[in-house]
Amino acid sequence: MTAATDAPAPIARRAPPEGVLGQLWRNIVHEPLTLFFFVVLVAIVVIAVFAPVIAPYDPVEQSLLSVNEQPSADHWLGTDQFGRDVLSRIIFGARTSLVLGLLSPALAALIGTTLGLIGGYFGGWPDRLLGRVVDLLLAFPALLLGILVAAALSSGFWSMVAVLTIAFAPRFARIARASTLSLRHEPFVEAAVAGGVSHFRIILRHILPNIAGPVVVVLTLWIATAIRLEATLSFLGMGTQPPQASWGNIIRDGLSNMYGSAWPIVSAGVAITITVLAFNMIGDAVRDVLDPETRA
Amino acid sequence: MGMTIARRLIDAVPTLLLVLTLVFIAMRILPGDPALAVLGEHATQEQLAEFRRKIGLDLPIWQQYVSFLINSATFNFGNSFANNFSVAQLVKLNLPYTVELTIAATMIGTVIAIPVGVASAVNRGKAIDSGSRIFSLVGYAVPDFFLGAVLLIVFALDLGWFPINGGGDGFTSRMWHLFLPALALGLIKAAFVSRLTRSSLLEVARKDYVRTARAKGASERRVVYRHALRNALLPVITGLGLSILSTLSGSVAIELIFGRPGLGSMLVGAIETRDYPVIQAGIVVFSLFVVLVNLAMDIIYTLVDPRVGEVS
């Protein structure tokens, strides 16, 4: 094979003729359990997007006349200690979870991949320092890192984004750096260097497309973790602040009202579990297509 | 081998230094003025300046850094803002509760995970295997604090079998208070470790020595427990070791659910009241745990598998 500058990407070569998305779709439809959770996931996304239309009540509207009600035709999941409709809070909580659960891993992927690409491509002491810091941060479970960063920051939406991004970025930096290192001396990259192509263009045109597969796999697998992490931090009072609804702070509020009603805790907990499960299942399906070697 | 262990120990020093540096950066350079955070927005300029002077924030940054390193090394974080306890005392009071929770959760997790993993590997593809897969899928997804809340509501609140909060006094009472929190964390751990046991066992089952044992006519039970499981346990032990850190981070939320004392509730409480010295100590202690557990795992790995030390 000639070392052409436009050598086909290893990922592209491995991909089946129908394309990555076609293969993914076939895998999802093929397995009933995955298909089921795919439908669930679509439903959750629809609920989050159309929350104001779907929710029967205003999620922050309090009503002291209907406190701690059991589920009824008016309030399907009952009301909490402030008389707020639990179902509406769960529906709006889906928004919080999805926005943070998608935004933070995406930002982490952007930042981590950029650092990993630059480090792996240029090498030298900045790369060694980056490698060391990344290894160190990876020694922390994402949750612990999230808690520690949240402890140092004040609370609020953008702090939350920052916390989750810092917790996840090292994962992407490691993958991008390792893949870039292994590509750095591939004939098609060296040929491009010899041909006088700019570093920027080499990274963008020749390296990035080849490491995109593993990065996307990590991205889809970390969405579920991001959602759980957001819930945990909000539960601890370090994340989404009331009255804005988040599944984590619904459980936090519910805990101080255990004697009143267990419905908020149970509803929010089930919502988190189902959403995380659905993202995990779809993440596994994506991994099976893009990264078949690691298939369990 | 002694050399390798010594090298790992020496290696841990720059790692610790890097951890402390990162903590320092997080606490001092990230946006947010601790003086403002503690005293609130209504504080006067003089009060803020006085506070900054008191905790050394008026010094040049390198001087702050050096004194932070010295204070961390000697574990001198001053006194809590909230009460007159020294921070070191607070850590000493809370540490045992978190340690006992982590140990108990790991024990419960192991006791559940290994038989489940073995059963599902031996009965691969059968109902019991599917059952354990569902257990794991749910276990990966359910937040530990939600599981804790459910256990609390059902077994403590409704049935009244267990205490609702606190850490307990005296051995029996402490174990009594420990059971539900440890069960919540242990079940989550079991979801992960049982999968690990299963895949590791299936991996080993393909090896020649297992086939040989079978060909010799050893009973299936003997093949599984004497030949396969023993060799399959190494990755399981590593997984268990690393899961100690997830359990430790999970304990933060679990302590809050069960109203238990511990490092997690200490840190969360300090964040709520902006108790700066306690926050700082909490972060350092948790980070120290991470470095120590990783160091211990490295050393155990070297002891169990001498080949590890020879590479690099």
Chai-1 contact restraints between the chains, C-beta under 6 A:
chainA,res_idxA,chainB,res_idxB,connection_type,confidence,min_distance_angstrom,max_distance_angstrom,comment,restraint_id
A,L136,B,L18,contact,1.0,0.0,6.0,A-B,restraint_1
A,A139,B,V290,contact,1.0,0.0,6.0,A-B,restraint_2
A,A139,B,N294,contact,1.0,0.0,6.0,A-B,restraint_3
A,F140,B,V290,contact,1.0,0.0,6.0,A-B,restraint_4
A,P141,B,L245,contact,1.0,0.0,6.0,A-B,restraint_5
A,P141,B,S246,contact,1.0,0.0,6.0,A-B,restraint_6
A,P141,B,S249,contact,1.0,0.0,6.0,A-B,restraint_7
A,L143,B,S249,contact,1.0,0.0,6.0,A-B,restraint_8
A,L144,B,S249,contact,1.0,0.0,6.0,A-B,restraint_9
A,I147,B,V252,contact,1.0,0.0,6.0,A-B,restraint_10
A,L148,B,I283,contact,1.0,0.0,6.0,A-B,restraint_11
A,A151,B,I271,contact,1.0,0.0,6.0,A-B,restraint_12
A,A151,B,I279,contact,1.0,0.0,6.0,A-B,restraint_13
A,A151,B,I283,contact,1.0,0.0,6.0,A-B,restraint_14
A,A152,B,A26,contact,1.0,0.0,6.0,A-B,restraint_15
A,A152,B,M27,contact,1.0,0.0,6.0,A-B,restraint_16
A,A152,B,L30,contact,1.0,0.0,6.0,A-B,restraint_17
A,S154,B,G32,contact,1.0,0.0,6.0,A-B,restraint_18
A,R228,B,P143,contact,1.0,0.0,6.0,A-B,restraint_19
A,A231,B,P143,contact,1.0,0.0,6.0,A-B,restraint_20
A,T232,B,A253,contact,1.0,0.0,6.0,A-B,restraint_21
A,F235,B,F145,contact,1.0,0.0,6.0,A-B,restraint_22
A,F235,B,A253,contact,1.0,0.0,6.0,A-B,restraint_23
A,L236,B,V268,contact,1.0,0.0,6.0,A-B,restraint_24
A,A262,B,I153,contact,1.0,0.0,6.0,A-B,restraint_25
A,I265,B,A149,contact,1.0,0.0,6.0,A-B,restraint_26
A,G269,B,F146,contact,1.0,0.0,6.0,A-B,restraint_27
A,I272,B,P143,contact,1.0,0.0,6.0,A-B,restraint_28
A,T273,B,A141,contact,1.0,0.0,6.0,A-B,restraint_29
A,T273,B,V142,contact,1.0,0.0,6.0,A-B,restraint_30
A,V276,B,A141,contact,1.0,0.0,6.0,A-B,restraint_31
A,L277,B,A141,contact,1.0,0.0,6.0,A-B,restraint_32
